[in-house]
């Protein structure tokens, strides 16, 4: 994500840093709007830092760049045949009534954390059934962004599960090249920079 965000206001410095912007980037004046790169990397493309960020000595490989084989593939297949591939079938919080599918059920972090494992598993195995299952969740988030830029269930406005979902969307974009992901993130970052940041000390779970 560091290559897409070029400037940000001081008020959202901590938030954007959490999303992956490295230290040393200069903050823009408060009146300056977020300026972003609109082109999306192709599926499987290595994304390198752009100026003014420093070049990395090593670049992370995107999801799907390595095909698992041997013991590693066997372990992934065990996961697919077990809880990672089927937990939504036995746990109501991850069932069709999940808030992250538009339902009235659990709407905090369980859906995003489920996807954080399911997305890479599905695309590394190139498993059509798992990809279909995972994409159902991703599609809901991509098609239900609020006019304000907010994403996720409306009954929960906590930052945390959305950070996990941003990671999920990053992996999904790396694997698929879906051009909708980056614009959605840009709108969400702009929304996040416009709202007051709640101190972690005020969180009930801290």
N, C-alpha and C positions, 0 to 999 in steps of 0.2 A: 504493500500500500504506500510505501514511502515515495514511490516515483510519481504518484498521481497528485499529491497535495503539494502545492508550491508555496502558498502564503496563507496565513491565518491570523486572526486577531489575538492579542494577548489574553483575552478572556477565555479562550478555548485552548490555550497552549497545553495545559495538562491533559485535556481530553485527546487532542491530536497526537501528543506524544504517546499516549496509551495505545493509539491506533497504529503506531509504528514509525513516526517521524523521528529521526535521529537527533542527538544533541548537536548543537552548533548552528542549527538553522535560525536565521534571523526572523523575529516576529515583525509583522507589518503593523502600521498604525491602525488604531481602532476603526477608522472609517473605511479602511480598505477591505474589500470583499475577498472571499476565498477564490483563488484563481487555480484552476485545475486543468490537467491535460485530459482532453475528451476522448482520445483514441484508446481503445481497449486492447491489451495484448492478446495475441492469438492463443488458442488452447495449446498448452504445453510449452509456451515460449518462456525463456528465462527473462525475468524482468530485472533490469539493472537500474541503479540509482541515476538520476539526472541532476544536473546542476540546479541549485547550489550545493546539493548533497555530495559528499565524498564517495568515490567509487569504492566498493568493497574489495577486499583481497580475494574473497571467494563469494560466489553468488549462489543463493539457494535454488535448488532445482524445483520446478513446480510439480504439483500433483500430477502423476501420470508419466513423468519423465523416465521413471524406472519401472520395469515390469518385474514383479516378484516371481520367483521360481523356487523350486526345491522346498526346503524346510520352511522358509518364510511363507511361501504360497500355501503350504499345508496349514500353517497356523492361521492365516487369514481365512481359509476355507472353514476351519473350526469355528472361528468367530461368526462367519456368515451363517453357519448351520446352527449356531447357538444363540445366546442372548442378543448380541449386537444385531443380528439379522431378524430376530423375532420378538424382542422384548415388547414392542408395541402391540403385539397380539395378546399379551397376558397382563399388561400393566395399564389400567385405565388412564393414568396421567399422560401416557403416550399414545392413547387411542384416538379415534376419530373426533372425540369431543375436546381435544387439546386446544387451548387458546391460540397456539401457533398454527392451528389449522382452521381458525375462525370459530371454534366451538366455545362453550361456556365453561370448560374444564380448566385444569392447571395452566397458568399463563406466565409462570416465572421462568426458571432456567432449565427445566427438565427436557423440553423439546429441543432447544439449542444444543444442550450437551449430548443428547442422543444423536443429533445430526453431526456433531463434531467428530464422532466416530464412524457414523454410517456413511457419510459422503466419501471420505478417503477409502473406506473398505469397498464400497460399491464400485468406485471408478478404478481402483487398483486391480480389482478382480474382473472388471468389465462385465459385471453380473447384471443382465437386463432387469431381473426382478428387483434387485436391490436398488438399482438406479431409478427405476420407476417409483419405488417406495420413497427414496430420498428426495427425488425431484418434486413430489407432491408437496412436501413441506417448503422447499425452496420457492416453488411457484407461488404459494400463498403469500409469502413475504414479498416477493417481487411484484405481485399484482395488487397488494393491499397497502401500499404506502399512503399515509395520510397527506392531505394537501400541505400540511405544515412541514413535511419531511420526516416526521416520526415513523418508525417502523414497529411492527409487532403488535401484540394484543393491546387493545385500547384500555382494558381494565387494569393494566400494570404499566406504570411509566418509569420503573426502575432502570437505571443505566446498565446494570450488570448483565442481564441476559442478552441485551442488545450487543454488548461487546463480544459475547460468545457467538451470536448470530453473524456478526461482521466477519469473524474468523471463518465461520462456515461458508459464507458467501465468497470469501477470498479463495478458499479451496475449490469451491464449485466453479468459480470463474476461471481458475487456472486449468481445471480439467475440461471445461466446455467452451471457453471463450465467449460466453453469453454476454452480449453487448449491453444488456440492461443493468448489469451489476454495478459498474462504476458510476453511472449517473445516479442510481439509487443511493449509493454511498455518499456521493457529493451532496445530494439534497439532505441526507441525514446529518452529515457533518455540519452543514450550514444551520440546520435546525438546532443541533446540539450546542453550537457556538452562540446561539441567540437566547438560550435559556440559562437561568442561574444554576451554578454547580452546587449540588448539595454535599456538604462535608461528609466524609466517611464516618466521622464521629457521631453523626446523627442517624446512622443506619441501625436498624433494630438488630441486624445479624452480626454487627461488628463486636 
